[in-house]
Amino acid sequence: MRLLEVLRSLLERPFGYTKKELANRHKCHKDTIKKDFEAFENAGFLLERDKRYRYRFVESKPYKALKDLLHFSEEEQVLLEEAINEIATHTERGEKLKRKLASLYDYHRLGHSYLRKPYLNKVDLLLQAKNEKRAVTLVDYSSSNSNVVHDRYVEPFHPSPPDDMLHAYDLNKKGLRHFRISRIKRVKLREENWQFENLHTVKLTDPFRIVDSQQEMVHLRMKVGAKNELVERFPLAKGYIEEASEDEIYDFQCMVNHRFLGLTNFILGHYHQWIEVLAPDSLLDHLRGIVKKMRF
């Protein structure tokens, strides 16, 4: 497993690591990395280094073939996800397996933004900062709350690419904050070590990518058009949708943020495709209040 992780690190960041940095990143001895390099070369995958002793693979036909082998087809992806769901439905282990599977997807073909190279570079630096317990600057972060673009100085302790979410301690605001990784222009590593590790706490994130420790169980029933829209706009919702007893009717049951952010826009924007709110009553009251305030 480590050998594959080292290989992926070199694929994602050519000339990004020295042997020592790879050893620190993968928690092993420098001599172990040296043996890994020998294994790569014995298999026909040549490495080259720059003036700062950072390494990358030399482009070759075997190397290109290897990249293809590391990715599953879309059909294989679906079959594997279904198998995981069968044996570990909605469990932490099942979700972890799916995240590992996602790291091997052919992102060019499947189009997952969180697997494209610019995104991976940001995640890679965030993981490095987490492993080394270092602070980072989130350069030109675009905030929806404040409607401004500015740098954020944080301690990143839980990057989650499938959720497009970074849990971090904001060193300027002195508190936990959550950032959309896609809204970060780039990540800059800093020399400062973590100071507030005792305050690093991961909070619940719902399928609408809203972090909220107060969540409510929602139950919707919808037709296939609305179901498709929900999954396409919020892929994480897929794991909470089941086919109802009626043909082409689907149930969505999930814990979501208590302000119903994300869900509200979905329901009001696609009500014409038949969406029925079965629970909770607080969601119905919330929707009635929103509609009442609308001007027609």
C-alpha positions in Angstrom: 0.0 0.0 0.0 2.8 2.4 0.9 4.5 1.7 -2.5 1.3 2.8 -4.3 1.0 5.9 -2.1 4.6 6.9 -2.9 4.0 6.3 -6.6 0.8 8.5 -6.5 2.7 11.3 -4.7 5.3 11.3 -7.5 2.6 11.2 -10.2 0.6 14.1 -8.7 3.6 16.4 -7.9 6.5 15.8 -10.3 9.7 17.3 -8.9 7.7 17.9 -5.8 9.6 15.8 -3.2 13.1 14.8 -2.1 13.6 11.2 -0.7 13.7 12.7 2.8 10.4 14.6 2.2 8.8 11.4 0.8 10.0 9.5 3.9 8.5 12.1 6.2 5.3 12.2 4.2 4.8 8.5 4.3 6.2 7.9 7.8 9.1 5.6 6.9 12.9 5.7 6.7 14.7 7.3 3.9 16.3 3.9 3.0 12.8 2.6 2.5 12.1 5.2 -0.1 15.4 4.3 -1.7 14.2 0.7 -2.0 10.9 1.8 -3.4 12.8 3.8 -6.1 14.7 0.6 -6.9 11.5 -1.3 -7.2 10.1 1.3 -9.6 13.2 1.1 -11.8 13.3 -2.7 -11.7 9.7 -2.6 -13.1 10.8 -0.3 -15.9 9.6 3.1 -14.5 12.6 5.4 -14.6 13.1 8.4 -12.3 15.0 11.6 -12.7 15.9 14.4 -10.3 16.3 18.2 -10.5 19.1 20.3 -9.0 17.3 20.3 -5.6 17.2 16.4 -5.6 13.4 16.3 -6.1 12.2 13.4 -8.3 9.7 12.6 -11.0 9.0 9.7 -13.4 10.5 9.9 -16.9 7.7 9.9 -19.5 7.7 6.6 -21.3 5.2 4.0 -22.7 5.3 1.9 -19.5 4.7 5.0 -17.4 1.7 6.0 -19.5 0.4 2.5 -19.3 0.8 2.6 -15.5 -1.3 5.8 -15.3 -4.1 4.0 -17.2 -3.9 1.0 -14.9 -4.3 3.2 -11.9 -7.8 4.3 -13.0 -11.1 2.5 -13.1 -13.6 2.8 -15.9 -16.9 4.5 -15.1 -18.7 1.1 -15.2 -16.1 -0.4 -12.9 -16.5 2.6 -10.5 -20.3 2.1 -10.3 -19.9 -1.7 -9.7 -17.4 -1.2 -6.9 -19.4 1.6 -5.3 -22.5 -0.7 -5.3 -20.4 -3.5 -3.8 -19.2 -1.2 -1.0 -22.7 -0.1 -0.3 -23.9 -3.7 0.0 -21.3 -4.6 2.6 -21.0 -1.3 4.5 -24.0 0.9 3.9 -23.6 4.4 5.4 -20.8 3.3 7.7 -17.6 5.1 8.4 -15.6 2.2 6.9 -17.7 2.2 3.8 -17.3 5.9 3.2 -13.5 5.6 3.7 -13.4 2.8 1.1 -15.3 5.0 -1.3 -12.9 7.9 -0.7 -9.9 5.6 -1.4 -11.6 4.4 -4.6 -12.3 8.0 -5.6 -8.6 8.7 -5.4 -8.0 6.3 -8.3 -10.8 7.5 -10.6 -10.0 8.7 -14.1 -10.8 12.3 -13.3 -10.4 13.4 -16.9 -13.2 11.0 -18.1 -15.5 11.3 -15.0 -15.1 15.0 -14.6 -14.8 15.1 -10.8 -13.3 18.5 -10.0 -11.8 17.3 -6.8 -9.6 14.9 -8.8 -8.1 17.4 -11.3 -4.5 18.3 -11.0 -4.8 22.0 -9.7 -7.2 20.7 -7.0 -5.0 17.8 -6.1 -2.0 20.2 -5.7 -4.0 22.2 -3.1 -5.1 19.0 -1.3 -1.6 17.6 -1.4 -0.2 20.8 0.3 -3.0 20.7 2.9 -2.3 17.1 3.7 1.4 17.9 4.0 0.7 20.7 6.4 -1.6 18.4 8.4 1.0 15.7 8.6 3.8 18.1 9.6 1.4 20.2 11.8 2.2 23.4 10.0 0.1 26.5 9.4 -0.8 27.6 5.8 -2.0 30.6 4.0 -5.2 30.1 1.9 -4.3 32.5 -0.9 -7.2 34.5 -2.3 -10.0 32.6 -0.6 -13.4 33.6 -2.1 -15.9 33.9 0.8 -19.6 33.7 0.1 -20.4 35.0 3.6 -18.4 38.2 3.4 -18.4 38.6 -0.4 -14.7 39.3 -0.4 -11.5 37.7 -1.7 -8.6 37.7 0.7 -5.9 35.5 2.3 -6.7 33.3 5.3 -4.1 32.3 7.9 -5.1 28.8 9.3 -4.1 25.5 10.8 -5.6 22.9 8.5 -6.4 19.7 10.4 -9.1 17.9 8.3 -9.1 18.3 4.4 -11.9 16.3 2.8 -11.8 16.4 -1.0 -15.1 14.5 -1.6 -16.9 17.0 0.5 -14.9 19.9 -1.0 -14.3 21.0 2.6 -11.4 22.0 4.8 -11.8 22.1 8.6 -9.2 24.5 10.0 -8.5 26.8 12.9 -8.4 30.4 11.8 -5.5 32.1 13.5 -6.7 35.6 12.8 -10.3 35.1 13.9 -9.3 32.7 16.7 -11.8 30.0 16.0 -12.8 27.0 14.0 -13.8 27.8 10.4 -14.7 25.7 7.3 -13.5 26.5 3.8 -14.5 25.2 0.4 -11.3 23.9 -1.1 -12.5 24.8 -4.6 -12.6 28.5 -3.5 -8.9 28.6 -2.5 -6.8 29.9 -5.3 -3.7 28.2 -4.0 -2.2 27.0 -0.7 1.1 28.4 0.7 3.0 26.4 3.4 4.3 28.4 6.3 7.1 27.7 8.8 4.9 28.2 11.9 3.9 25.0 13.7 0.4 24.5 15.1 -0.4 26.3 18.3 -4.1 25.3 18.9 -4.2 21.6 18.2 -6.3 21.0 21.3 -9.1 23.0 19.6 -9.1 21.1 16.4 -12.5 19.4 16.2 -14.2 18.0 13.2 -17.9 18.9 12.9 -20.6 17.2 11.0 -21.0 18.0 7.3 -24.2 17.2 5.4 -24.6 16.2 1.7 -25.1 19.9 0.9 -21.6 20.6 2.2 -22.9 22.6 5.2 -21.0 22.2 8.5 -23.5 22.2 11.4 -23.4 20.4 14.8 -27.2 20.9 14.9 -28.8 18.7 12.3 -32.3 17.5 11.6 -33.6 14.4 9.9 -35.3 15.2 6.6 -37.5 12.9 4.5 -38.4 13.9 1.0 -40.2 11.9 -1.7 -39.6 12.8 -5.4 -39.9 11.7 -9.0 -37.0 10.7 -11.1 -36.4 14.2 -12.6 -36.0 15.7 -9.1 -33.9 12.8 -8.0 -31.5 13.2 -10.9 -31.2 17.0 -10.3 -30.4 16.3 -6.6 -27.7 13.8 -7.3 -26.1 15.9 -10.1 -26.0 19.1 -8.0 -25.1 17.3 -4.7 -23.4 14.0 -5.4 -23.1 13.2 -1.7 -26.9 12.9 -1.6 -26.7 9.7 -3.7 -26.0 7.5 -0.7 -29.3 8.6 1.0 -31.7 7.9 -1.9 -33.7 4.7 -2.2 -36.4 3.7 -4.6 -39.9 3.8 -2.9 -42.6 1.1 -3.4 -44.2 3.1 -6.2 -42.5 3.0 -9.7 -40.1 5.8 -10.4 -40.7 7.4 -6.9 -37.7 7.9 -4.7 -37.1 8.6 -0.9 -34.4 10.9 0.4 -33.8 10.5 4.1 -30.8 12.2 5.7 -29.6 14.4 8.5 -29.1 18.0 7.2 -28.2 21.4 8.7 -30.9 22.9 10.9 -31.2 26.0 8.7 -31.8 23.8 5.6 -29.2 25.6 3.5 -28.7 24.1 0.1 -31.8 22.0 0.5 -34.1 25.0 0.4 -32.8 26.2 -2.9 -33.1 22.7 -4.4 -36.7 22.3 -3.3 -37.9 25.7 -4.4 -36.0 25.5 -7.7 -37.3 22.1 -8.7 -40.8 22.0 -7.1 -42.3 21.6 -10.6 -40.6 18.2 -10.8 -42.8 16.9 -7.9 -41.1 17.0 -4.6 -43.0 16.1 -1.4 -41.8 17.1 2.0 -42.7 14.3 4.5 -40.6 15.5 7.5 -39.8 17.5 9.5 -42.6 20.1 10.2 -39.9 22.7 10.8 -38.8 22.3 7.1 -42.4 22.9 5.9 -42.7 26.0 8.2 -39.3 27.3 6.9 -40.4 26.8 3.2 -43.8 28.5 3.8 -41.9 31.5 5.4 -39.6 31.8 2.4 -42.5 31.7 -0.1 -44.4 34.3 1.9 -41.5 36.7 1.6 -41.2 36.3 -2.1 -42.4 39.0 -4.4 -44.2 38.0 -7.6 
